[in-house]
């Protein structure tokens, strides 16, 4: 399998913002059983 070119993840401030969004913004809406960070089903 060849290596794919993927856009690099943001660093620093932008990265912190991404983490915040992942943890809190989505978590507030989603209640019930916690899903893993890598689950694709909504």
C-alpha positions as CSV (number, residue, x, y, z in Angstrom):
1,X,0.0,0.0,0.0
2,X,1.4,3.4,-1.0
3,X,1.7,6.3,1.4
4,X,-1.1,8.7,0.9
5,X,-0.6,12.5,0.9
6,X,-2.7,13.8,3.7
7,X,-2.9,17.4,4.8
8,X,-0.9,17.9,8.0
9,X,-2.7,18.4,11.3
10,X,-2.6,21.9,12.7
11,X,-0.1,22.6,15.4
12,X,-0.2,24.9,18.4
13,X,-3.3,27.0,18.9
14,X,-5.2,25.5,16.1
15,X,-4.5,22.0,17.4
16,X,-5.7,22.9,20.9
17,X,-8.9,24.3,19.3
18,X,-9.5,21.1,17.4
19,X,-9.1,19.0,20.6
20,X,-11.5,21.3,22.5
21,X,-14.1,20.9,19.7
22,X,-13.6,17.2,19.6
23,X,-14.0,16.8,23.4
24,X,-16.7,19.3,24.4
25,X,-18.7,20.7,21.5
26,X,-19.7,17.3,20.1
27,X,-19.9,15.6,23.5
28,X,-22.6,18.0,24.8
29,X,-25.1,17.0,22.1
30,X,-24.2,13.3,22.1
31,X,-25.6,11.6,25.2
32,X,-25.9,7.9,26.0
33,X,-23.2,5.4,25.4
34,X,-19.8,6.9,24.7
35,X,-18.4,6.1,21.2
36,X,-14.7,5.7,20.5
37,X,-12.8,8.5,18.8
38,X,-12.5,6.4,15.6
39,X,-16.1,5.2,15.2
40,X,-17.6,6.4,11.9
41,X,-21.2,5.7,12.6
42,X,-23.1,8.8,13.7
